[in-house]
């Protein structure tokens, strides 16, 4: 990158605040008081992100008599649930390609369950009056290289042959640029119904309010420190108290699980995003985007981008950073070198927007697992359930995961618990230094594939055969 170009692009970052746009909101609710003393309940939910909030809400909706307590180490929605891109996808498998590769015999069922789950989210948002800027706009997977356009067209033909192309539309170069005007777009595949856009923090805050209205007792700034059997149930110790519960659901995702054997199944991958100032009417006209779809490009190192309710553009992705040792630290939430890189990519995609400023930059950790989609299980003779490993596609799938955890705790066989996806675990990540070395080699290989027409080297082909990978 030429020094002059770097200076021109990075000027757009001069006034950006290093804080997640979604969380920088005057309507942010006050936190609930921390737990002090002892509590007892039927169900204790650990974690106040989507995973825990949906679990608590659905538990009360299934049986209003269930006594539910939720503890959150910071504030509801402060981590991944308030920092993501706001893409709420129907897919439970981190996209159709991943699901088809891993569970070909179940993929039609998984797609049906995913569609029902997204419908249920839309219905819950309406029923509970959650003002989270929900827009059922769909998403376009865009090709930015000729080889990607060919691959996208072949992929669409394969899906048609398998009866999986419902709601999808292939767009050639002219058609995709008619939707969104970028000189980099070569083709697109528009999923018209399978993705919604929303304000992720407002969804979390709305779920919190709905839980409180239904009688869930929520304690914030209350980290769960230990999990141990206690009589016929379980006990969780917190800094100033303890909760004794008949059953426990763990929605801690990237944070170290209270079930230690689960920890090796996930690694933290740091992802970064930026938000522009609101676009003017002329700027909006220069890019089109009248149908407000979410967008993501087809490269291995991909970008995701979308419009907010007030016509800002969120631009994120590309860099996926794994810290040695898998540490989760606040200092990793800010990465200026990535923002500078993303700014250059943004203005390459939309040169007509040069002069637009970014107002917010932020990052956060994604709970990545080796099969890219969530895994589930129980511990302590079925008294504890967990779900984790959403790998960056959890805004919608966490609601499904909540239902799975509640199904597992009930001990009943359901259409969800019978799925191979639910019954089997991914391969765990190896200890250091092997995890860092393998991830670094994979990232290098993915970047090399992007630069060489998508050709995957021996390392990536071997990983494909083993069903392993690394993604954000």
QUIGI-V554473 format. One record per backbone hydrogen bond with DSSP energy under -1.0 kcal/mol. CO is the residue of the C=O (numbers start at 1). NH is the residue of the N-H. Records with the same first field share a line. If there is no record, write none. Layout:
CO=NH ; NH
//
This chain:
2=6
3=7
4=8
5=9
6=10
7=11
9=12
10=13
11=14
12=358
13=16
17=19 ; 361
20=24
23=25
25=28
37=242
39=244
41=246
42=247
43=69
44=249
45=71
46=251
48=77
49=53
50=54
51=55
52=56
53=57
54=58
55=59
56=60
57=61
58=62
59=63
63=66
67=42 ; 43
68=217
69=45
70=219
71=47
72=222
74=221
75=78
79=82
80=83
86=198
88=196
95=99
96=100
97=101
98=102
99=103
103=106
106=110
107=111
108=112
109=113
110=114
111=115
112=116
113=117
114=118
115=119
116=120
117=121
118=122
119=123
120=124
121=125
122=126
123=127
124=128
125=130
130=132
132=199
135=137 ; 197
138=294
139=191
140=296
141=189
142=298
143=186
145=149
146=150
147=151
148=152
149=153
150=154
151=155
152=156
153=157
154=158
155=159
156=160
157=161
158=162
159=164
160=163
165=168
167=192
169=190
171=188
172=176
173=177
174=178
175=179
176=180
179=289
180=182
182=185
187=143
188=171
189=141
190=169
191=139
194=90
195=138
196=88
197=135
199=203
200=204
201=205
202=206
203=207
204=208
205=209
206=210
207=211
208=212
209=213
210=214
211=216
212=215
217=70
219=72
226=237
228=235
230=233
233=230
234=245
235=228
236=243
237=225
240=37
241=238
242=39
243=236
244=41
245=234
247=44
248=385
249=46
250=387
252=255
259=262
260=263
262=265
263=266
264=429
267=368
269=366
270=321
271=364
272=317
273=362
274=315
275=359 ; 360
280=284
281=285
282=286
284=288
287=181
289=292
294=140
295=305
296=142
300=302
302=318
303=297
304=316
305=295
306=314
308=311
311=279
312=308
313=276
314=306
315=274
316=304
317=319
321=270
323=326
329=332
330=333
335=338 ; 339
336=340
337=341
338=342
339=343
340=344
341=345
342=346
343=347
344=348
345=349
346=350
350=353
351=354
353=356
357=277
359=17
360=275
362=273
364=271
366=269 ; 368
367=391
368=267
369=372
375=388
377=386
379=384
380=383
383=248
384=379
385=250
386=377
388=375
390=393
394=398
396=399
397=401
398=402
399=403
400=404
401=405
402=406
403=407
404=408
405=409
406=410
407=411
414=418
416=419
419=423
420=424
431=435
433=437
434=438
435=439
436=440
437=441
438=442
439=443
440=444
441=445
442=446
443=447
444=448
445=449
446=450
447=451
449=454
452=455
457=461
458=462
459=463
460=464
461=465
462=466
463=468
//
